Amino acid sequence: MTLLVAAGCSSTKYVPDGTYLLDEVNVSSDNKEVKPADLNMFIRQQPNTKWFNLIKTQLYIYNMSGRDTTKWVNRALRRVGDAPVIFDSYETERSRQEVEKAVRNLGYLGASVDAGTQLKGTKKIVLSYDVKTGRAYKVRSIQYDIPDTTIWNYMRQDSAATLLSEGMNMDINVLDNERARITTLLQQKGYYRFNKEYLTFSADTTRNTYLIDLTMHLEPYRVNADSMQVNHPQYYINQVHFLTEYNALDNGNNVQPEDSMMYKGYPVYYRGKPIIRPRVLVGNQRLQKGELYNGNDVQQTYQNLNRLPVLRYTNIRFEELQRNDTSLVDAYIQLTKNKLRSVSFEVEGTNSAGDLGAAAAVSLSNRNLFRGSETLTLRLRGAYEAVSGLQGDYRNESYTELSAEASINFPRILFPFLNHGFVNRIRANTLFELRYNFQLRPEFTRIIASTGWSYQWSFKQQRLRHRIDMVDVNYLYMPWIHPDFKKKYLDDQQNYIVRYNYEDRLIVRSGYTFIYNSRGTSMASNVFNGTSYTLRANIEAAGNWLYALAKITNMRKNKDGEYAIMNIPFAQYIKADFDFAKNIAIDNRNSIAYHLAFGIAFPYGNAKMIPFEKRYFAGGANSVRGWSVRSLGPGSFPGDGNFMNQTGDLKMEGSIEYRSNLFWKLAGAIFIDAGNVWTLRDYESQPGGQFRFNKFYKQIAVAYGIGFRIDLGFFILRFDGGMKAINPAYESGRERYPIIHPRFSRDFAFHFAVGYPF
């Protein structure tokens, strides 16, 4: 920091004599309808970037370099830093013209923009753009000059969606968007050759008024410059061809006639043996012979085929032909296959509360199991970890975990009696899973066996995604428990939470989840590209069918008053979660993101407790970051060293981050987190943990901190450091408000994670 301050004293170190450092750029407007922030994109010269809009760190780093560029230190500092931005009067004038044009395009045809400068010291300059909009020109009337009656009828039928209205500003951007909207509409009605350049506007102004009479014109169609004008042709789909195993470098993929078959009127060309069943290809395309060309059908075909794992690329090529007076197109769907089989290896390091370990996994995938692009995945994983802090006569001091998973993902919905049209409209997957997990610890041996059957689907825009878990069965089996561990923890009748979670248990659950993302499939990791939000909700229930069966059959209860199937008690609960996150872009380098989460799980019927895997915890990289994982709450409970006791049935959390793109692939964040978990019942082993309306707000923990993120494109490495601000474990005193009396060793928590926290 001292070096940066010293460099700041010489921020003009590399500004040549007779020139000026562009220190600030300000835009002002005399009209609240024209926001300066919307005009920044038209300014061609911006000052050096600031970290968190405060400090020109990269300029200072650049200025720390020496003038001798042969030294590697100086070259490195200049690569990391930013050279000073030198004021350029030519770029200023070009920016002034661009801003003026942009404001006039908004309907302020008499707008003017003045550019002014002000010296700041001897070598710095502040640049200002002053926007005077004048009075807006309004559209008095809208007329249409559309001689093609077919196109005019389509436009009239869709008139409710028009962007134009009498009384609106003469906004050129709105006019252009209307041209694009009508073009999209007509491309859905067979106008394969239509583009927005065929639509133009003329505007007539009345003298000494600010009113405009607007007319939209349709330009006629010409095959070429020398041909006569005709109405725009509507194209019909003639034939749809599938070219499998297409190779763009293979001279157009010359396929021999014998390498083909006809399936329901669709020619399918291949080499040797077809890689995928023709029924799958035909079922995923939306182009129908004899129907009008429709741009939506083309995009839907792209989306449907691109989601098949067996295919790497899809391209659709059209060839025009004329039959009598009818315009036709042949569609050639060119498909490039993916690798059918793959093997991947993963190696990872683990750190569980200071206990170090390692894990390795191998996965095998077959992307075309039944020649319908079904994906079979087999995964084996092994982990080892040294366990410290054990007290007692245990047989070893290590933790070993072995797990195996098998899943089959069908790229379609498998369910009887569904309407064929509905199946074709949605992008669905059916997933079947089997999982086995073996855990060998010094204190116990635990086996978890599970199976699942679920559906995932989305509609055209893919903003809203659904998942239904039809059935998910988990069997927790404890074949061996060390006598010392059993005596110390499980025979203690007061600690019901620990004892409940170390008994054999059957969990049979079903659930529904939906996720709405305003950006749809555009899930780029760069969060500074625009404002977006995500909404996620989930509800699940377990044990209801088993409880009904137990009642009907008069099943006997065990010693704890639970119904048990083959001496295995089953869990019964209902759980609901709600999660909302929004990212608000300030500019292309800075944004503000906030996050709200609420969850509640209620045991009933055959259970007085939520299984540990379904309970909530607070603290950690994606929670209140002033606490390490599972070290906060519930309520005011300070913890007793047993992480199982620091879980709850209800969760409330909120976070806000100021995110800034620093340089290269490095981004930073300043954050504030708040939240906690609570129990719905009063458990003796969790004093102060029960949710009470007159106390819960006093038990909300608050943390603050700073983080750095490395954006590698396909994933993000995140490093966050959080400090406690309000500690609910204390009702009053210095310990309750560590923000006033911070102690680094007590109040700091470091987190490493992959991906953003929300």
VENUR-V491578 format. One record per residue. N is the residue number from 0. RES is the residue in one letter. SS is DSSP state (h for helix, s for strand, l for the rest). NEAR is the number of other ideal C-beta (glycine too) atoms within 10 Angstrom. D_LAST is the distance of its C-alpha to the last C-alpha in Angstrom with 2 decimals. Layout:
# VENUR-V491578
N;RES;SS;NEAR;D_LAST, N;RES;SS;NEAR;D_LAST
This chain:
# VENUR-V491578
0;M;l;5;30.11, 1;T;h;6;33.90, 2;L;h;10;34.22, 3;L;h;14;31.80, 4;V;h;10;33.79, 5;A;h;12;36.99, 6;A;h;21;35.81, 7;G;h;14;34.77, 8;C;l;10;38.37, 9;S;l;12;39.36, 10;S;l;20;36.70, 11;T;l;18;39.65, 12;K;l;17;41.02, 13;Y;l;16;40.83, 14;V;l;21;41.71, 15;P;l;10;45.21, 16;D;l;5;48.03, 17;G;l;6;48.54, 18;T;l;14;44.88, 19;Y;l;23;41.96, 20;L;s;22;38.33, 21;L;s;23;36.16, 22;D;s;22;34.45, 23;E;s;13;32.89, 24;V;s;18;32.68, 25;N;s;12;32.72, 26;V;s;21;32.93, 27;S;s;12;34.49, 28;S;s;21;35.48, 29;D;l;11;38.09, 30;N;l;16;36.38, 31;K;l;6;33.20, 32;E;l;11;32.71, 33;V;l;20;32.40, 34;K;l;11;29.33, 35;P;h;13;29.67, 36;A;h;11;26.02, 37;D;h;13;26.88, 38;L;h;22;29.85, 39;N;h;15;28.28, 40;M;h;12;27.86, 41;F;h;19;31.68, 42;I;l;19;32.41, 43;R;l;16;33.44, 44;Q;l;17;33.48, 45;Q;l;16;30.65, 46;P;l;20;30.97, 47;N;l;19;29.37, 48;T;l;21;25.62, 49;K;l;16;24.34, 50;W;s;17;21.53, 51;F;l;16;19.37, 52;N;l;12;22.29, 53;L;l;8;24.52, 54;I;s;14;26.14, 55;K;l;24;27.68, 56;T;h;22;26.92, 57;Q;h;19;27.72, 58;L;h;25;31.01, 59;Y;h;23;31.92, 60;I;h;20;31.24, 61;Y;h;23;33.46, 62;N;h;25;36.13, 63;M;l;19;36.19, 64;S;l;21;37.75, 65;G;l;11;41.51, 66;R;l;8;43.73, 67;D;l;9;44.90, 68;T;l;10;42.66, 69;T;l;7;44.42, 70;K;l;12;42.55, 71;W;h;8;39.33, 72;V;h;11;37.64, 73;N;h;16;38.25, 74;R;h;13;37.09, 75;A;h;12;33.82, 76;L;h;17;33.14, 77;R;h;18;33.89, 78;R;h;12;31.62, 79;V;h;16;28.63, 80;G;l;21;29.67, 81;D;l;18;30.51, 82;A;l;13;34.12, 83;P;l;25;35.10, 84;V;l;19;35.00, 85;I;s;15;38.64, 86;F;l;21;39.53, 87;D;l;15;41.10, 88;S;h;11;43.22, 89;Y;h;9;43.37, 90;E;h;15;39.59, 91;T;h;20;39.62, 92;E;h;12;42.17, 93;R;h;15;40.33, 94;S;h;23;37.13, 95;R;h;20;39.27, 96;Q;h;14;40.64, 97;E;h;16;37.29, 98;V;h;24;35.90, 99;E;h;21;39.17, 100;K;h;13;39.03, 101;A;h;20;35.46, 102;V;h;25;36.56, 103;R;h;19;39.71, 104;N;h;18;37.77, 105;L;l;22;36.09, 106;G;l;24;39.57, 107;Y;l;25;40.88, 108;L;l;20;43.68, 109;G;l;13;45.42, 110;A;l;24;42.48, 111;S;s;14;43.09, 112;V;s;23;41.02, 113;D;s;12;42.51, 114;A;s;17;41.27, 115;G;s;11;42.30, 116;T;s;14;42.02, 117;Q;s;12;42.44, 118;L;s;11;43.23, 119;K;s;13;41.22, 120;G;l;11;43.42, 121;T;l;8;45.52, 122;K;l;19;43.10, 123;K;s;19;40.05, 124;I;s;19;39.79, 125;V;s;17;37.62, 126;L;s;24;37.49, 127;S;s;14;37.27, 128;Y;s;23;37.25, 129;D;s;15;38.78, 130;V;s;22;38.32, 131;K;s;17;41.05, 132;T;l;20;40.31, 133;G;l;15;43.56, 134;R;l;12;43.99, 135;A;l;19;41.97, 136;Y;l;21;43.98, 137;K;s;15;43.56, 138;V;s;21;44.28, 139;R;s;17;47.37, 140;S;s;11;47.89, 141;I;s;16;46.43, 142;Q;s;12;48.83, 143;Y;s;14;48.48, 144;D;s;11;50.85, 145;I;l;18;50.00, 146;P;l;11;53.23, 147;D;l;16;51.64, 148;T;h;9;51.94, 149;T;h;15;49.59, 150;I;h;22;46.71, 151;W;h;14;47.63, 152;N;h;12;47.48, 153;Y;h;18;43.98, 154;M;h;19;42.87, 155;R;h;10;44.58, 156;Q;h;11;43.00, 157;D;l;15;39.54, 158;S;h;9;40.46, 159;A;h;5;38.08, 160;A;h;11;35.16, 161;T;l;12;36.79, 162;L;l;16;35.05, 163;L;l;18;38.43, 164;S;l;9;40.08, 165;E;l;10;43.10, 166;G;l;8;42.35, 167;M;l;17;39.23, 168;N;s;18;39.06, 169;M;l;24;40.59, 170;D;l;18;37.15, 171;I;h;16;37.60, 172;N;h;13;33.93, 173;V;h;18;34.32, 174;L;h;20;37.53, 175;D;h;15;35.95, 176;N;h;14;33.11, 177;E;h;18;35.88, 178;R;h;19;37.70, 179;A;h;13;34.64, 180;R;h;16;34.13, 181;I;h;24;37.79, 182;T;h;18;37.74, 183;T;h;13;34.95, 184;L;h;18;36.95, 185;L;h;25;40.14, 186;Q;h;18;38.58, 187;Q;l;17;37.77, 188;K;l;18;41.48, 189;G;l;23;43.08, 190;Y;l;24;43.21, 191;Y;l;22;42.11, 192;R;l;18;43.63, 193;F;l;24;42.39, 194;N;l;12;40.27, 195;K;h;16;39.58, 196;E;h;9;42.37, 197;Y;h;20;44.81, 198;L;s;21;43.67, 199;T;s;14;44.86, 200;F;s;16;45.37, 201;S;s;11;48.34, 202;A;s;13;48.36, 203;D;s;12;51.50, 204;T;s;14;51.62, 205;T;l;10;54.29, 206;R;l;4;56.17, 207;N;l;5;55.18, 208;T;l;10;52.25, 209;Y;l;17;48.51, 210;L;s;14;48.56, 211;I;s;20;48.02, 212;D;s;14;49.29, 213;L;s;19;46.88, 214;T;s;14;47.97, 215;M;s;19;46.01, 216;H;s;14;48.11, 217;L;s;20;47.90, 218;E;l;11;49.44, 219;P;l;12;51.58, 220;Y;s;16;50.94, 221;R;l;11;53.01, 222;V;l;10;53.02, 223;N;l;5;54.06, 224;A;l;5;55.57, 225;D;l;6;59.09, 226;S;l;9;58.47, 227;M;l;7;59.06, 228;Q;l;9;56.47, 229;V;s;11;55.36, 230;N;l;13;52.73, 231;H;l;19;49.36, 232;P;l;19;49.56, 233;Q;l;18;47.46, 234;Y;s;19;46.70, 235;Y;s;18;46.79, 236;I;s;21;45.35, 237;N;s;18;48.35, 238;Q;s;16;47.18, 239;V;s;23;43.93, 240;H;s;17;44.30, 241;F;s;25;41.96, 242;L;s;21;42.35, 243;T;l;23;40.67, 244;E;l;19;40.32, 245;Y;l;22;40.45, 246;N;l;13;40.72, 247;A;l;11;40.61, 248;L;l;5;42.91, 249;D;l;10;45.47, 250;N;l;7;47.55, 251;G;l;12;46.02, 252;N;l;18;45.75, 253;N;l;7;49.42, 254;V;l;18;49.53, 255;Q;l;8;52.89, 256;P;l;6;54.07, 257;E;l;5;54.47, 258;D;l;15;50.78, 259;S;s;15;49.81, 260;M;s;12;49.74, 261;M;s;9;49.60, 262;Y;s;14;47.13, 263;K;l;8;47.53, 264;G;l;9;48.81, 265;Y;s;18;46.11, 266;P;s;16;47.41, 267;V;s;22;45.28, 268;Y;s;22;46.27, 269;Y;l;18;45.54, 270;R;l;13;47.10, 271;G;l;7;48.49, 272;K;l;7;46.43, 273;P;l;19;43.66, 274;I;l;18;40.22, 275;I;l;23;38.82, 276;R;l;16;40.66, 277;P;h;18;41.74, 278;R;h;12;40.64, 279;V;h;19;36.98, 280;L;h;24;37.40, 281;V;h;15;39.27, 282;G;h;15;36.90, 283;N;h;24;33.92, 284;Q;l;21;35.75, 285;R;l;18;36.35, 286;L;l;20;39.40, 287;Q;l;12;42.48, 288;K;l;14;46.01, 289;G;l;8;47.96, 290;E;l;12;44.96, 291;L;s;15;44.07, 292;Y;l;23;41.63, 293;N;l;18;38.14, 294;G;h;18;35.32, 295;N;h;12;32.76, 296;D;h;18;34.51, 297;V;h;19;34.29, 298;Q;h;13;30.52, 299;Q;h;19;30.12, 300;T;h;19;32.38, 301;Y;h;16;30.33, 302;Q;h;17;27.10, 303;N;h;19;28.91, 304;L;h;22;30.65, 305;N;h;12;27.79, 306;R;l;17;25.83, 307;L;l;24;28.80, 308;P;l;17;28.16, 309;V;l;24;31.88, 310;L;s;22;31.77, 311;R;s;12;30.47, 312;Y;s;13;31.49, 313;T;s;20;32.91, 314;N;s;14;35.12, 315;I;s;17;37.28, 316;R;s;14;40.49, 317;F;s;16;42.83, 318;E;s;12;46.58, 319;E;s;13;48.60, 320;L;s;12;52.01, 321;Q;s;9;54.53, 322;R;s;9;56.55, 323;N;l;4;59.23, 324;D;l;6;57.43, 325;T;s;12;54.05, 326;S;s;19;51.19, 327;L;s;20;49.31, 328;V;s;20;46.54, 329;D;s;15;46.24, 330;A;s;21;42.72, 331;Y;s;19;42.28, 332;I;s;23;39.01, 333;Q;s;20;38.69, 334;L;s;26;36.62, 335;T;s;16;35.85, 336;K;s;18;35.21, 337;N;l;16;32.58, 338;K;l;11;33.46, 339;L;l;15;34.35, 340;R;s;10;33.69, 341;S;s;12;31.46, 342;V;s;9;31.07, 343;S;s;10;28.18, 344;F;s;8;28.05, 345;E;s;11;25.24, 346;V;s;8;25.87, 347;E;s;11;23.49, 348;G;s;8;23.96, 349;T;s;14;22.83, 350;N;s;10;22.75, 351;S;s;12;22.84, 352;A;l;12;23.58, 353;G;l;8;25.83, 354;D;s;15;27.44, 355;L;s;12;27.37, 356;G;s;18;27.74, 357;A;s;12;27.40, 358;A;s;16;26.63, 359;A;s;13;27.73, 360;A;s;16;27.28, 361;V;s;13;29.14, 362;S;s;15;28.25, 363;L;s;14;30.77, 364;S;s;19;30.06, 365;N;s;17;32.55, 366;R;l;21;31.25, 367;N;l;23;34.41, 368;L;l;17;35.66, 369;F;l;13;37.89, 370;R;l;15;38.14, 371;G;l;17;35.68, 372;S;l;26;32.57, 373;E;l;20;31.62, 374;T;s;19;29.48, 375;L;s;16;30.63, 376;T;s;17;28.48, 377;L;s;15;29.98, 378;R;s;17;28.13, 379;L;s;13;29.67, 380;R;s;17;27.95, 381;G;s;14;29.57, 382;A;s;17;28.34, 383;Y;s;15;30.34, 384;E;s;18;29.53, 385;A;s;11;31.95, 386;V;l;17;31.78, 387;S;l;10;32.93, 388;G;l;9;34.05, 389;L;l;14;35.89, 390;Q;l;7;38.87, 391;G;l;12;41.47, 392;D;l;9;43.55, 393;Y;l;15;40.97, 394;R;l;8;42.07, 395;N;l;11;39.55, 396;E;l;13;36.65, 397;S;s;15;34.20, 398;Y;s;19;31.54, 399;T;s;15;31.85, 400;E;s;18;29.68, 401;L;s;13;30.71, 402;S;s;17;28.94, 403;A;s;13;29.80, 404;E;s;17;28.02, 405;A;s;15;29.48, 406;S;s;16;28.00, 407;I;s;16;29.43, 408;N;s;20;27.37, 409;F;s;18;29.54, 410;P;l;20;28.37, 411;R;l;21;29.87, 412;I;l;16;30.10, 413;L;l;14;32.80, 414;F;l;11;34.12, 415;P;l;4;37.68, 416;F;l;4;38.96, 417;L;l;12;36.11, 418;N;l;8;37.28, 419;H;h;8;37.58, 420;G;h;7;36.31, 421;F;h;10;33.13, 422;V;h;15;32.53, 423;N;h;13;33.07, 424;R;h;14;30.67, 425;I;l;15;27.55, 426;R;s;19;25.69, 427;A;s;20;25.78, 428;N;s;18;25.51, 429;T;s;19;27.24, 430;L;s;17;26.20, 431;F;s;14;28.48, 432;E;s;16;27.52, 433;L;s;14;29.49, 434;R;s;16;28.17, 435;Y;s;14;30.16, 436;N;s;17;29.07, 437;F;s;17;31.67, 438;Q;s;16;30.91, 439;L;s;16;33.80, 440;R;l;21;33.36, 441;P;l;17;36.17, 442;E;l;20;35.87, 443;F;s;16;35.52, 444;T;s;15;35.09, 445;R;s;19;32.57, 446;I;s;15;32.33, 447;I;s;17;29.62, 448;A;s;14;30.72, 449;S;s;16;28.75, 450;T;s;15;28.96, 451;G;s;17;26.98, 452;W;s;16;27.66, 453;S;s;19;24.98, 454;Y;s;19;24.61, 455;Q;s;17;21.85, 456;W;s;18;22.61, 457;S;s;21;21.74, 458;F;l;12;24.07, 459;K;l;13;25.06, 460;Q;l;8;22.18, 461;Q;l;15;19.59, 462;R;l;16;17.14, 463;L;s;14;17.60, 464;R;s;17;17.56, 465;H;s;15;19.30, 466;R;s;17;19.99, 467;I;s;14;22.91, 468;D;s;18;23.77, 469;M;s;12;27.50, 470;V;s;13;28.21, 471;D;s;18;26.52, 472;V;s;14;29.04, 473;N;s;21;28.40, 474;Y;s;16;31.40, 475;L;s;22;31.08, 476;Y;s;15;34.39, 477;M;s;16;35.59, 478;P;s;10;38.82, 479;W;s;10;39.46, 480;I;s;18;38.65, 481;H;l;17;40.39, 482;P;h;10;42.93, 483;D;h;15;41.81, 484;F;h;18;38.18, 485;K;h;15;39.48, 486;K;h;12;41.85, 487;K;h;15;39.45, 488;Y;h;16;36.41, 489;L;h;18;37.31, 490;D;l;11;40.78, 491;D;l;13;39.48, 492;Q;l;8;39.62, 493;Q;l;10;37.62, 494;N;l;20;34.38, 495;Y;h;17;33.77, 496;I;h;21;30.05, 497;V;h;17;30.90, 498;R;h;19;33.93, 499;Y;h;21;32.18, 500;N;l;19;29.62, 501;Y;l;20;32.40, 502;E;l;16;34.51, 503;D;l;16;34.82, 504;R;s;24;32.59, 505;L;s;19;32.11, 506;I;s;22;28.96, 507;V;s;19;29.45, 508;R;s;22;26.53, 509;S;s;17;25.59, 510;G;s;20;22.46, 511;Y;s;14;20.85, 512;T;s;17;17.28, 513;F;s;15;16.33, 514;I;s;16;13.34, 515;Y;s;14;13.84, 516;N;s;18;12.39, 517;S;l;14;14.45, 518;R;l;16;14.83, 519;G;l;15;16.30, 520;T;l;10;16.92, 521;S;l;12;16.04, 522;M;l;9;12.88, 523;A;l;11;13.83, 524;S;l;15;11.77, 525;N;l;13;13.29, 526;V;l;20;11.03, 527;F;l;17;14.27, 528;N;l;14;16.15, 529;G;l;15;15.67, 530;T;l;13;14.12, 531;S;s;19;12.04, 532;Y;s;15;10.20, 533;T;s;18;9.12, 534;L;s;15;10.95, 535;R;s;16;11.31, 536;A;s;14;14.38, 537;N;s;17;16.42, 538;I;s;14;19.87, 539;E;s;18;22.10, 540;A;s;16;25.52, 541;A;s;30;27.70, 542;G;l;24;31.42, 543;N;h;17;32.84, 544;W;h;13;35.11, 545;L;h;22;36.29, 546;Y;h;18;37.05, 547;A;h;11;39.07, 548;L;h;13;40.90, 549;A;h;21;41.69, 550;K;h;11;43.14, 551;I;h;8;45.19, 552;T;l;9;46.64, 553;N;l;6;47.20, 554;M;l;14;45.27, 555;R;l;8;46.14, 556;K;s;12;43.72, 557;N;l;12;43.27, 558;K;l;6;44.06, 559;D;l;13;40.69, 560;G;l;9;41.34, 561;E;l;19;38.97, 562;Y;s;21;39.93, 563;A;s;20;39.86, 564;I;s;13;40.35, 565;M;l;6;42.57, 566;N;l;7;41.90, 567;I;s;15;38.13, 568;P;s;22;36.45, 569;F;s;23;33.55, 570;A;l;25;30.43, 571;Q;l;25;30.05, 572;Y;s;23;27.07, 573;I;s;19;24.82, 574;K;s;21;21.07, 575;A;s;15;18.64, 576;D;s;18;14.87, 577;F;s;14;13.07, 578;D;s;17;9.42, 579;F;s;17;8.81, 580;A;s;19;6.39, 581;K;s;17;8.61, 582;N;s;23;9.39, 583;I;s;13;13.06, 584;A;s;18;15.12, 585;I;l;15;17.90, 586;D;l;14;19.65, 587;N;l;15;19.28, 588;R;l;19;18.23, 589;N;s;19;16.23, 590;S;s;25;13.46, 591;I;s;14;11.90, 592;A;s;22;8.38, 593;Y;s;17;8.07, 594;H;s;22;6.67, 595;L;s;16;9.45, 596;A;s;20;10.21, 597;F;s;15;13.79, 598;G;s;19;15.71, 599;I;s;18;19.40, 600;A;s;21;21.74, 601;F;s;15;25.48, 602;P;s;22;28.22, 603;Y;l;12;31.57, 604;G;l;20;34.74, 605;N;l;22;35.10, 606;A;l;23;32.54, 607;K;l;15;32.03, 608;M;l;20;28.91, 609;I;l;26;25.57, 610;P;l;19;25.50, 611;F;h;17;23.55, 612;E;h;12;21.24, 613;K;h;19;20.24, 614;R;l;23;19.95, 615;Y;s;26;16.98, 616;F;l;21;16.47, 617;A;s;25;14.94, 618;G;l;26;14.44, 619;G;l;19;12.98, 620;A;l;20;10.40, 621;N;l;20;7.42, 622;S;l;28;9.57, 623;V;l;28;12.25, 624;R;l;27;12.78, 625;G;l;28;16.43, 626;W;l;26;17.33, 627;S;l;17;17.50, 628;V;l;18;16.34, 629;R;l;19;18.36, 630;S;l;18;20.30, 631;L;s;30;19.44, 632;G;l;33;21.40, 633;P;l;31;22.30, 634;G;l;25;23.43, 635;S;l;21;25.76, 636;F;l;25;26.64, 637;P;l;15;26.75, 638;G;l;16;26.71, 639;D;l;13;29.73, 640;G;l;7;28.60, 641;N;l;12;27.83, 642;F;h;15;24.15, 643;M;h;20;25.07, 644;N;h;21;26.09, 645;Q;l;25;22.73, 646;T;l;23;21.15, 647;G;s;29;21.31, 648;D;l;25;21.57, 649;L;s;21;19.39, 650;K;s;23;15.95, 651;M;s;21;14.69, 652;E;s;23;11.70, 653;G;s;17;10.41, 654;S;s;22;8.88, 655;I;s;14;9.83, 656;E;s;24;9.86, 657;Y;s;17;12.71, 658;R;s;23;12.17, 659;S;s;21;15.44, 660;N;s;21;16.83, 661;L;s;17;19.60, 662;F;s;16;21.87, 663;W;l;11;22.34, 664;K;l;13;19.08, 665;L;s;13;17.91, 666;A;s;25;15.23, 667;G;s;18;14.66, 668;A;s;21;12.62, 669;I;s;14;13.97, 670;F;s;21;11.97, 671;I;s;19;13.07, 672;D;s;27;11.83, 673;A;s;18;13.96, 674;G;s;24;14.71, 675;N;s;29;16.90, 676;V;s;30;18.35, 677;W;s;26;21.87, 678;T;s;25;24.58, 679;L;l;17;26.49, 680;R;l;14;29.74, 681;D;l;12;31.45, 682;Y;l;20;31.70, 683;E;h;10;34.18, 684;S;h;17;32.08, 685;Q;h;25;29.19, 686;P;l;14;31.08, 687;G;l;19;29.13, 688;G;l;25;26.28, 689;Q;s;21;27.28, 690;F;l;21;25.51, 691;R;l;12;28.01, 692;F;l;6;27.67, 693;N;l;6;29.78, 694;K;l;15;27.86, 695;F;h;17;24.16, 696;Y;h;9;23.20, 697;K;h;13;25.07, 698;Q;h;23;23.04, 699;I;l;17;19.59, 700;A;s;25;18.56, 701;V;s;20;17.28, 702;A;s;28;16.21, 703;Y;s;16;15.86, 704;G;s;22;15.66, 705;I;s;15;15.31, 706;G;s;22;13.63, 707;F;s;14;14.69, 708;R;s;24;13.30, 709;I;s;13;15.76, 710;D;s;19;15.05, 711;L;l;11;17.57, 712;G;l;9;16.89, 713;F;l;6;16.59, 714;F;l;11;14.01, 715;I;s;18;12.43, 716;L;s;14;13.74, 717;R;s;21;11.97, 718;F;s;15;14.23, 719;D;s;22;13.34, 720;G;s;14;16.17, 721;G;s;27;15.96, 722;M;s;19;19.02, 723;K;s;27;19.97, 724;A;s;21;20.97, 725;I;s;18;22.12, 726;N;l;22;23.08, 727;P;l;23;23.95, 728;A;l;17;26.15, 729;Y;l;14;28.77, 730;E;l;12;30.25, 731;S;l;7;31.72, 732;G;l;9;32.93, 733;R;h;10;31.59, 734;E;h;16;29.31, 735;R;h;17;27.39, 736;Y;h;16;26.50, 737;P;l;21;25.75, 738;I;l;16;24.42, 739;I;l;9;28.14, 740;H;l;12;29.49, 741;P;l;13;26.99, 742;R;l;12;28.01, 743;F;h;7;26.05, 744;S;h;5;27.23, 745;R;h;12;26.27, 746;D;h;19;23.12, 747;F;s;17;21.14, 748;A;s;22;18.62, 749;F;s;12;17.55, 750;H;s;21;14.65, 751;F;s;10;14.57, 752;A;s;17;11.93, 753;V;s;10;11.35, 754;G;l;13;8.35, 755;Y;l;21;5.39, 756;P;l;22;3.82, 757;F;l;18;0.00
